[in-house]
Amino acid sequence: MKNVKKFRAFLAGFILFLALMFTVGSVNVKAAAPKLNKKKITIYVGHTGKLKVNNARKKVKWTSSKKQIAAVSSKGVVKGKKAGSTVITAAAGNKKWTCKVTVRNNVSVSKGAIKILPGKSKKVNIKIQKDVNNIRFKIKDPKVVSCKWGKWKGMSIPLTITAKQSGSTYITLTNTYSKEKVKINVTVPAEWDDVEVVIPETIGEQGYESNRMKITNYSFYQPSGWTGSYYMHVKFKMVKYGKTGKTNWGEYVFFYDKNGNILDKSQLYASALAVGKSFSDELLVPEGTAKIVFMEYPDVSGDHNNSGNDNGGTQDGDNSSTKDPLKWDASDLKKMNSYADKAAEWAKKAFDYASKAKKQSGMSQNYTAMAITALKMAKSHMQNAYDYAIVKEDANLIDADGNPAGTLQEHTQELLSVFDGLDDLTSTDTDTIYNMATDAMTKTATYKVLTARLLL
């Protein structure tokens, strides 16, 4: 009996020991918290990625914020459908976890939007994934651009896009494997979109008033099939008469390239019209033009008198057979004085523009460019004077006091040397241009006086 009691006591103690041991063990072991295996993933269209909630104690429900970008199955399998990004949410009980999913195209382009000038080409690099075996391109408007494939290099291939005419279009690249599409937007600007138009002494929004005319508007157009050159349509309006009411009107128009070199020059000209009368004209703008500068003629009026003749009336007799081409006569000297007068006018304009360039820093390069143009015009008239004088017998000059003042050829050649180095100047050489313009203005004014005395 005692043995039975001892056995029972031992058994009870042993059971208590086991209970205590397992109780203590259960306190020290904690179950791991549920956790989503990834916070962000990147997949490609048509490809999949696997998400999983580890240590989930309850059933997990999966949702996508943008199903059109990527869908997710009940087992956490994410499939890319369209390039973009979405958020996948996993929910179990009152717990939620999120993962950002980025979906990329199997076909990618180095540039999604490009701008090409007419007649020019650009290359866009196309990169693919390994399971892409065919790509096609389709141009929305083939009149605007054309395309040509290059050669494969690894997993990429260049596409050369050539602009045919101004306009906007896009190129669609299609992956025949997944049917996904990628667009390249193409803009072909008009040749004149980036051209700077300089109209001095602006009135209102747009306009340049000489003493007679005002530019009221201008526009550009290009005939179908053209590239490079185009037309500038200019509208004018007579705002007031000149000094005599019978003067003519004209403008020089200069076309510069991006380096400040003159590509070409043109002229606009009109006879005196009634005040308020409008008219228009067109200019051919050469290829490569970066800036168009308008500048008024120094003098295009002529001498209109009541006789209706520009030469001041008729002359008695016929001197054509007796005139010596080497001798100076009144008409020759008048021509020389005309060259001198125009050279002086342009030199004065150059000085005015150069002065503005030094005072107005924000517009300095524009004014300096116009000063260079005016100096070139002054030089051109002096060159004409020199070319005319060199074939004649030299003429002695006298100053205002009647003293010898050298010869006409000497003065003409000396004045022409003022413009040495002009062709090498740019719109940044403000001080040099100012000094040249000052010298040219002073010397052409003196030259004008000397040649005028020969007419007395």
C-alpha positions in Angstrom: 0.0 0.0 0.0 2.8 2.3 0.9 4.4 1.5 -2.4 1.3 2.4 -4.3 1.0 5.7 -2.5 4.7 6.5 -3.3 4.2 5.6 -6.9 1.2 7.9 -7.1 3.1 10.7 -5.5 6.0 10.2 -7.9 3.7 10.1 -10.9 1.9 13.3 -9.8 5.2 15.1 -9.3 6.5 13.9 -12.7 3.4 15.1 -14.5 3.7 18.5 -12.7 7.3 18.7 -13.8 6.4 18.0 -17.4 3.6 20.6 -17.3 6.0 23.2 -15.9 8.6 22.4 -18.4 6.3 22.8 -21.4 4.7 25.9 -19.9 8.1 27.6 -19.6 9.0 26.5 -23.2 5.9 28.0 -24.7 6.6 31.3 -23.2 10.1 31.6 -24.7 9.1 30.7 -28.3 7.3 33.5 -30.3 5.9 33.0 -33.8 7.4 35.2 -36.6 5.2 38.1 -37.7 3.7 38.0 -41.2 5.7 40.0 -43.8 5.6 40.7 -47.6 8.7 39.4 -49.3 9.3 42.5 -51.5 8.5 46.2 -51.2 9.1 47.0 -54.9 9.7 45.1 -58.1 10.3 45.8 -61.8 8.9 43.6 -64.6 8.4 43.8 -68.3 5.2 43.7 -70.3 4.0 40.1 -70.6 6.3 38.9 -67.9 5.5 38.0 -64.3 6.8 38.4 -60.8 6.0 36.5 -57.5 4.9 38.1 -54.3 4.3 36.3 -51.0 3.3 37.1 -47.5 5.6 35.0 -45.2 4.2 33.5 -42.0 0.6 34.4 -43.0 -1.9 32.9 -40.5 -4.9 33.8 -42.5 -5.9 33.8 -46.2 -4.2 36.6 -48.1 -6.3 38.7 -50.5 -4.4 40.5 -53.4 -5.4 43.7 -55.3 -3.8 46.0 -57.9 -4.4 49.8 -57.8 -4.1 49.9 -61.6 -5.2 46.7 -63.2 -4.4 48.0 -66.7 -0.7 48.3 -65.7 -0.3 45.0 -63.8 -2.7 42.3 -62.6 -2.2 40.1 -59.6 -3.6 36.5 -59.1 -5.0 35.0 -55.9 -1.6 33.5 -55.4 0.4 36.7 -55.6 1.6 36.3 -59.2 2.0 39.8 -60.8 1.8 40.1 -64.6 2.8 43.2 -66.5 0.3 44.4 -69.0 1.3 48.0 -69.9 4.2 50.3 -69.2 3.7 52.3 -66.0 3.5 51.8 -62.3 1.0 50.4 -59.8 0.7 49.3 -56.2 -0.1 45.8 -55.2 -1.8 45.4 -51.8 -1.8 42.1 -49.8 -4.4 41.9 -47.0 -4.8 39.3 -44.3 -7.3 40.0 -41.5 -6.7 43.5 -40.3 -3.2 43.6 -41.7 -2.1 45.1 -45.0 1.2 45.2 -47.0 2.1 47.1 -50.2 4.6 46.6 -53.0 5.3 49.2 -55.8 5.4 47.5 -59.2 7.1 49.2 -62.2 6.2 47.8 -65.6 8.5 48.5 -68.5 8.2 47.9 -72.2 10.2 45.2 -73.8 11.0 47.8 -76.4 12.5 51.1 -75.2 13.7 54.2 -77.1 16.5 56.6 -76.3 14.3 59.6 -77.1 10.5 59.7 -76.9 10.2 63.1 -78.5 12.5 64.8 -81.0 12.7 67.9 -83.2 14.3 67.9 -86.6 14.7 70.6 -89.2 13.5 69.9 -92.7 16.0 68.0 -94.8 17.9 66.9 -91.6 18.1 63.5 -89.9 18.4 62.2 -86.4 19.0 58.7 -85.0 16.9 57.2 -82.1 18.4 54.0 -80.5 15.9 51.2 -80.0 16.7 48.7 -77.2 14.9 45.4 -76.8 14.6 42.5 -74.3 15.9 39.0 -75.3 12.5 37.5 -76.2 11.6 40.2 -78.7 12.1 38.8 -82.2 10.5 41.4 -84.4 9.8 45.2 -84.4 7.8 47.2 -86.9 7.5 50.9 -87.3 4.5 52.8 -88.7 4.6 56.6 -89.5 1.4 58.5 -88.8 2.1 61.1 -91.5 4.7 59.9 -94.1 4.7 63.3 -95.7 6.4 64.8 -92.7 9.2 62.2 -92.0 10.7 59.0 -93.4 12.4 56.2 -91.4 15.2 53.6 -92.0 16.5 50.8 -89.8 20.3 50.6 -89.1 22.3 47.6 -88.1 21.8 45.5 -84.9 24.4 45.9 -82.2 23.7 43.5 -79.4 20.2 44.1 -78.2 19.8 47.5 -79.8 19.3 48.9 -83.3 19.3 52.6 -84.5 16.3 54.1 -86.4 17.2 57.0 -88.6 14.4 59.6 -88.9 14.6 62.1 -91.8 12.4 65.3 -91.9 10.7 65.9 -95.2 8.6 69.0 -94.5 7.4 71.0 -91.5 4.6 69.5 -89.4 4.1 67.1 -86.4 3.6 63.4 -86.5 4.6 60.2 -84.5 6.1 56.9 -85.2 4.7 53.8 -83.6 7.0 50.9 -82.8 5.2 47.6 -82.3 6.6 44.5 -80.7 5.0 41.6 -82.6 5.6 39.2 -79.7 3.6 41.0 -77.0 1.8 43.5 -79.3 3.0 46.4 -77.1 3.5 49.7 -78.7 6.0 52.6 -78.2 5.6 56.1 -79.7 8.2 58.5 -80.8 6.8 62.0 -81.2 8.4 64.1 -84.0 8.2 67.8 -84.6 9.6 69.3 -87.8 9.5 73.1 -87.2 9.3 75.5 -90.0 12.7 76.8 -91.2 11.9 80.2 -89.7 10.7 79.2 -86.3 14.1 80.0 -84.6 15.0 83.0 -86.9 15.5 86.3 -85.1 13.9 89.3 -86.9 15.4 92.7 -85.9 13.3 95.7 -86.7 15.0 98.8 -85.2 13.0 101.6 -83.6 9.9 99.4 -83.0 6.5 101.1 -82.7 4.0 99.2 -80.7 4.3 95.4 -80.9 5.8 95.4 -84.3 6.9 98.0 -86.8 9.7 100.2 -88.0 8.9 103.7 -89.0 11.3 105.5 -91.4 10.3 109.1 -92.2 7.7 107.7 -94.5 6.9 104.0 -94.1 6.1 101.5 -91.3 6.4 97.7 -91.3 3.1 96.6 -90.0 3.4 92.8 -90.2 5.4 90.0 -91.7 5.0 86.3 -92.1 6.8 83.3 -93.7 5.8 80.6 -96.0 7.5 77.8 -98.0 6.2 76.4 -101.3 5.3 72.7 -101.3 8.3 70.5 -101.6 10.8 73.1 -100.7 13.5 72.7 -98.1 16.2 75.2 -97.1 15.1 78.6 -98.5 11.6 80.1 -98.0 9.8 83.4 -98.5 9.2 86.3 -96.1 6.0 88.3 -96.8 6.3 91.8 -95.5 3.5 94.4 -95.2 4.1 98.2 -95.2 2.0 101.3 -94.7 2.7 104.9 -95.6 2.5 106.8 -92.3 3.8 110.2 -93.5 5.6 111.8 -96.3 9.3 112.7 -96.4 10.7 116.2 -96.5 9.5 117.0 -100.0 6.4 114.9 -100.2 7.8 113.4 -103.3 10.5 111.1 -101.9 10.8 107.4 -102.5 11.2 104.9 -99.7 13.4 101.8 -99.3 14.8 99.3 -96.9 17.9 97.1 -96.9 17.3 93.6 -95.5 20.3 91.6 -94.4 20.4 87.8 -93.8 22.9 86.5 -91.2 23.9 83.0 -90.4 24.4 81.8 -86.8 28.0 83.0 -86.8 27.0 86.6 -87.7 28.2 86.3 -91.3 26.0 88.0 -94.0 24.6 85.3 -96.3 22.8 87.8 -98.5 21.1 91.2 -98.7 18.0 92.3 -100.4 16.1 95.6 -101.0 12.6 96.8 -100.5 11.6 99.9 -102.5 8.5 101.9 -103.1 7.6 105.2 -104.8 5.8 107.8 -102.6 2.3 106.7 -101.9 -0.7 108.4 -100.2 -0.6 108.5 -96.4 -2.5 105.4 -95.1 -1.8 103.4 -98.3 -0.5 99.9 -97.7 1.4 97.5 -99.9 3.4 94.3 -99.5 6.5 92.6 -100.9 8.3 89.3 -100.6 11.9 88.4 -99.8 13.6 85.1 -100.6 15.3 84.0 -97.3 18.4 81.9 -98.0 19.1 78.6 -96.3 20.9 78.8 -93.0 19.5 82.2 -92.0 19.6 82.8 -88.2 18.8 86.5 -88.1 17.1 89.0 -90.4 17.9 92.7 -90.0 15.9 95.5 -91.5 17.7 98.8 -92.0 16.5 102.0 -93.9 18.4 103.4 -96.9 20.3 106.5 -95.9 18.8 108.2 -99.0 16.9 106.9 -101.9 14.9 110.0 -102.7 16.6 111.3 -105.9 15.9 114.9 -107.0 12.3 115.1 -108.2 11.4 118.6 -109.5 8.7 120.2 -111.5 10.4 119.3 -114.8 9.7 115.6 -114.2 13.3 114.7 -114.8 15.7 113.3 -112.2 18.7 115.2 -113.7 17.2 118.6 -113.1 16.1 119.2 -116.7 17.5 118.8 -120.1 20.8 120.1 -121.4 21.5 121.8 -124.8 23.7 120.1 -127.2 25.2 116.6 -127.4 28.4 116.1 -125.4 28.6 112.4 -125.8 31.2 112.6 -128.6 33.4 115.2 -126.9 33.5 113.9 -123.3 36.9 112.6 -122.3 36.4 109.5 -120.0 39.6 110.4 -118.1 38.6 113.9 -117.3 36.4 115.0 -114.4 33.1 116.8 -115.3 30.2 117.9 -113.2 28.3 114.6 -113.5 31.4 112.7 -112.3 31.9 114.9 -109.3 28.2 114.7 -108.5 28.5 110.9 -108.5 31.5 111.1 -106.2 29.7 113.4 -103.9 26.7 111.0 -103.9 29.0 108.1 -102.8 30.5 110.3 -100.1 27.1 111.4 -98.9 25.9 107.8 -98.6 29.1 106.6 -96.9 28.7 109.4 -94.4 25.1 108.5 -93.7 25.9 104.9 -93.1 28.9 105.8 -90.9 26.7 108.0 -88.8 24.2 105.1 -88.5 27.0 102.8 -87.4 28.1 105.3 -84.8 24.5 105.6 -83.4 24.1 101.8 -83.2 27.6 101.3 -81.6 26.7 104.0 -79.1 23.5 102.2 -78.2 25.4 98.9 -77.9 27.7 100.5 -75.2 24.8 101.9 -73.3 22.2 99.1 -73.5 24.0 95.9 -72.4 20.9 93.7 -72.8 20.6 94.6 -76.5 24.3 95.2 -77.1 24.9 92.3 -79.5 21.9 93.3 -81.6 23.0 96.9 -81.9 26.6 95.9 -82.5 25.5 93.5 -85.3 23.6 96.4 -86.9 26.6 98.7 -86.5 28.7 96.1 -88.4 26.2 96.1 -91.1 26.1 99.9 -91.4 29.9 100.0 -91.5 30.0 97.4 -94.3 27.5 99.6 -96.2 29.7 102.7 -95.6 32.7 100.7 -96.8 30.8 99.6 -99.9 30.1 103.1 -100.9 33.7 104.2 -100.3 34.9 101.3 -102.4 32.6 102.5 -105.2 34.1 105.9 -104.8 37.6 104.6 -105.0 36.9 102.3 -108.0 35.4 105.4 -109.8 38.2 107.7 -108.9 41.1 105.4 -109.7 40.3 105.4 -113.4 40.2 109.2 -113.6 43.0 111.7 -113.6 43.8 112.6 -110.1 42.0 115.7 -108.8 43.5 118.2 -106.3 41.4 119.1 -103.3 41.3 122.3 -101.3 40.0 122.9 -97.8 37.5 125.5 -96.6 40.3 128.1 -96.5 41.4 127.5 -100.0 44.5 125.6 -99.0 45.7 122.4 -100.8 44.2 119.3 -99.1 45.8 116.5 -101.1 44.3 114.6 -104.0 40.9 112.9 -104.3 42.5 109.5 -104.8 44.7 109.9 -101.7 41.7 110.8 -99.5 39.6 108.0 -100.9 42.2 105.4 -100.3 43.0 106.7 -96.8 39.4 106.7 -95.8 38.9 103.2 -97.2 41.7 101.9 -94.9 39.5 102.9 -91.9 37.5 99.8 -92.5 40.5 97.4 -92.4 39.7 94.3 -90.3 35.9 94.9 -90.5 35.2 91.5 -91.9 36.9 89.8 -88.9 34.7 91.6 -86.3 31.8 89.9 -84.5 28.9 91.3 -82.5 31.0 90.8 -79.3 33.7 93.3 -80.4 31.7 96.2 -79.0 34.6 98.6 -78.2 36.5 98.0 -81.5 33.4 98.5 -83.5 32.6 101.7 -81.6 36.1 103.1 -82.3 35.9 102.2 -86.0 32.4 103.8 -86.3 33.7 106.9 -84.6 36.7 107.2 -86.9 34.5 106.4 -90.0 31.9 109.0 -89.1 34.5 111.7 -88.6 36.5 111.0 -91.8 33.5 110.4 -94.1 32.0 113.7 -92.9 35.3 115.5 -93.9 35.4 113.6 -97.2 31.8 114.6 -97.9 32.7 118.3 -97.4 35.8 118.1 -99.6 33.9 116.4 -102.5 31.1 118.9 -102.2 33.5 121.8 -102.7 34.4 120.3 -106.1 30.8 120.8 -107.2 31.0 124.6 -106.7 
